[in-house]
Amino acid sequence: MQLSERQDPIRKKFFDLIEKIDKISIRLFFLCGLLSVSAAYLGDTNLRSFVPILQGIFLTASLCLFGLDLWVKLSLSPNAADARSTDFMASAFNQPLCSTRTSGYYNNAVGPGMQRIAAQVFENTFFTKEICYGMLRVEVPIAIIYLVFWIGALVLGGLSISIVGVLAQVLFSEQVGARILRLFWLSRKCESIHETMRTLFLSRATGDYFNAAALNSFTRYEVSKAIAGITLSSKVFDKLNQDLSLQWINLSQECGVPQNQM
């Protein structure tokens, strides 16, 4: 079966840049951690004269990390979310609300209106939860390695308390421990919303109840993404897309959601 070609200029214009900056931020974060450990270690050796240099580099990297974080959270992410939400509604009601439109992003043939909003939320939550799980399969093993190393350093000793403290800050930081928790939380929220939409379509509900449930699920989905603050990995998406698209076709047929002709 030939899947329709997906064109997503919103990702290219907004989310690709956010993803690149996230990768730079993670590198800067680990550089700061390495510099902190190095400064703590050298402080107890004859090379302590290098500590001010390391601290200067650490300060510069920290300021860059702070600036990138603010740029993403206060500018890039809100603009990306606005563009995605506007495209969502433009597709749902087939109206020219924006100049940058996706093509083949939503794979359903539901007519404009509340039914299409429901179908798009149904599809979005399916892909989002699966991509989150795919990202967790990559990131959790890395975090476990850090956790084992930190526990080993804590139990076996041999490292100063300052170094152990720095390692703990790395492990339980926004870029490692907290990120995994946010990613898992988002996957579970999307799974819950997706199951709500699946039940809604299977029930063949109509009228005000259907409309209210669809809007409620759309709101829950958008709020969940905003709280989690996770940019989905394009690498994981590209790897899973073919298989997930076929799964979505089977799922939508099971629930009575009409599909585009392939």
C-alpha positions in Angstrom: 0.0 0.0 0.0 1.4 3.4 -1.0 1.2 5.9 1.8 0.5 9.6 0.9 3.5 11.8 1.0 3.7 13.9 4.1 4.9 17.5 3.8 5.4 19.4 7.1 6.9 22.9 6.5 6.0 23.8 10.1 8.5 21.3 11.4 11.1 22.5 9.1 10.5 26.2 9.9 10.0 25.9 13.7 10.6 22.5 15.3 13.8 21.5 13.5 15.5 24.6 14.9 14.2 23.9 18.4 15.5 20.3 18.1 18.9 21.5 17.1 19.1 24.0 19.9 18.0 21.3 22.3 20.9 19.1 21.2 23.3 22.1 21.7 21.8 22.7 25.1 22.3 19.1 26.2 26.0 19.3 25.1 26.5 22.5 26.9 24.8 21.0 30.0 27.1 18.0 30.1 30.1 20.3 29.4 29.1 22.3 32.5 28.9 19.1 34.4 32.3 17.9 33.2 33.8 21.3 34.1 32.3 21.2 37.6 33.7 17.7 38.2 37.1 18.7 36.8 37.2 21.9 39.0 36.3 19.9 42.1 38.9 17.3 41.3 41.7 19.7 40.4 41.0 21.7 43.6 42.6 18.9 45.6 45.7 18.5 43.4 48.8 20.5 42.3 46.8 21.6 39.2 44.5 23.9 41.2 45.8 26.9 39.3 43.7 25.8 36.4 40.5 26.0 38.4 39.8 29.7 37.7 40.1 29.0 33.9 37.7 26.1 34.2 35.3 28.3 36.2 35.4 31.0 33.5 34.6 28.5 30.8 31.8 27.0 33.1 30.3 30.5 33.6 30.4 31.2 29.8 28.8 27.9 29.0 26.2 28.4 31.7 25.2 31.8 30.4 24.9 30.4 26.9 22.7 27.6 28.2 20.5 30.0 30.1 20.1 32.2 27.0 19.3 29.3 24.7 16.7 28.0 27.3 15.0 31.3 27.4 15.0 31.7 23.6 13.3 28.3 23.2 10.8 28.7 26.0 9.8 32.3 25.4 10.0 32.6 21.7 10.6 29.5 19.5 8.3 27.0 21.3 5.4 29.4 21.6 5.7 30.3 17.9 5.9 26.7 16.9 2.9 25.8 19.1 0.9 28.7 17.6 1.8 27.5 14.0 0.9 23.9 14.7 -2.4 24.8 16.4 -3.4 27.2 13.6 -2.6 24.6 11.0 -4.7 22.1 13.0 -7.8 24.4 12.9 -7.1 25.3 9.3 -7.2 21.6 8.4 -10.2 20.9 10.7 -12.4 23.5 9.0 -10.6 23.7 5.6 -10.0 27.4 6.0 -6.9 29.5 5.0 -5.9 30.6 8.5 -2.2 30.6 7.7 0.2 30.7 4.8 2.3 27.8 6.1 0.2 24.7 5.7 1.0 21.0 6.1 0.1 18.5 3.4 -0.7 14.8 4.1 -0.1 15.5 7.8 -3.5 14.3 8.8 -4.6 11.0 7.3 -8.3 11.0 7.3 -11.1 11.9 4.9 -13.6 13.3 7.5 -15.4 16.4 6.4 -14.7 19.8 8.0 -16.1 20.4 11.4 -16.1 18.8 14.8 -15.8 15.3 13.4 -12.6 16.2 11.8 -11.2 17.8 15.0 -12.0 14.6 16.8 -10.3 12.5 14.0 -7.2 14.7 14.1 -6.9 14.5 17.9 -7.3 10.8 17.6 -4.5 10.6 15.1 -2.2 13.1 16.9 -2.4 11.3 20.2 -1.7 8.0 18.6 1.5 9.2 16.9 2.6 11.3 19.9 2.4 8.5 22.4 4.2 6.1 20.2 7.0 8.5 19.4 7.3 9.3 23.1 7.7 5.6 23.8 10.3 5.4 21.0 12.2 8.2 22.6 12.0 6.6 26.0 13.5 3.4 24.6 16.6 5.4 23.6 16.9 7.8 26.6 16.0 5.5 29.6 19.1 3.1 29.1 21.4 6.1 29.1 19.8 7.5 32.3 20.2 4.0 33.9 23.9 4.0 33.1 24.3 7.4 34.8 22.2 6.1 37.8 24.3 3.0 38.2 27.5 5.0 38.0 26.3 7.6 40.5 25.1 4.9 43.0 28.5 3.1 42.5 30.4 6.3 43.2 28.2 6.9 46.3 28.4 3.4 47.7 32.0 2.5 46.9 33.4 5.8 47.8 36.7 7.1 46.5 35.2 10.3 45.1 34.9 13.6 47.0 31.4 14.6 48.1 31.6 17.6 45.8 32.1 15.4 42.8 29.3 13.1 43.9 27.1 16.1 44.3 27.8 17.3 40.8 27.0 13.9 39.4 23.7 13.9 41.3 22.9 17.3 39.7 23.5 15.9 36.3 21.4 12.8 36.9 18.4 14.6 38.4 18.6 17.6 36.1 16.0 18.9 33.5 18.1 17.4 30.7 18.3 13.8 32.2 16.0 12.7 35.0 13.3 15.3 34.8 13.2 15.1 31.0 12.5 11.3 31.2 9.8 11.8 33.7 8.2 14.6 31.6 8.4 12.3 28.5 6.8 9.4 30.3 4.1 11.7 31.7 3.3 13.0 28.2 3.1 9.5 26.8 0.7 8.4 29.5 -1.5 11.5 29.0 -1.6 11.0 25.2 -2.4 7.4 25.7 -5.3 8.3 28.0 -6.7 10.9 25.6 -6.2 8.5 22.7 -8.2 5.9 24.4 -11.0 8.4 25.2 -11.2 9.3 21.5 -11.2 5.6 20.5 -14.1 4.9 22.8 -15.9 8.0 21.5 -15.7 6.8 17.9 -16.6 3.3 18.7 -19.7 4.5 20.6 -20.9 6.2 17.4 -21.8 9.2 19.6 -23.2 12.3 17.9 -24.5 15.8 18.6 -23.5 18.0 21.6 -21.9 15.1 23.5 -19.6 14.2 20.7 -18.7 17.9 20.2 -18.0 18.5 23.8 -15.9 15.4 24.2 -13.9 16.2 21.1 -13.1 19.8 22.2 -12.3 18.6 25.7 -9.8 16.1 24.3 -8.3 18.7 22.0 -7.8 21.0 25.0 -6.3 18.2 27.2 -3.9 17.3 24.4 -2.7 20.9 23.8 -2.3 21.6 27.6 -0.4 18.3 28.1 2.1 19.2 25.3 2.6 22.7 26.8 3.2 21.3 30.4 5.6 18.6 29.2 7.6 20.9 27.1 8.9 18.1 25.0 10.0 18.4 21.3 9.4 15.1 19.6 12.4 13.6 17.9 12.3 13.8 14.1 14.8 10.9 14.0 12.5 8.6 16.0 9.5 9.8 13.9 11.3 9.0 10.6 12.2 5.6 11.9 8.7 4.7 13.1 6.5 6.6 10.6 6.0 3.9 8.0 4.9 1.3 10.6 2.8 3.8 12.6 1.0 5.0 9.5 0.0 1.4 8.7 -1.1 0.9 12.3 -3.1 4.1 12.1 -4.9 3.0 9.0 -6.0 -0.2 10.6 -7.0 1.5 13.8 -9.0 4.2 12.0 -10.8 1.6 9.9 -11.7 -0.4 13.1 -13.2 2.8 14.6 -15.0 3.9 11.5 -12.8 6.9 10.7 -12.8 7.3 6.8 -9.3 7.4 5.2 -7.9 9.3 2.3 -7.4 7.3 -0.8 -3.8 6.0 -1.1 
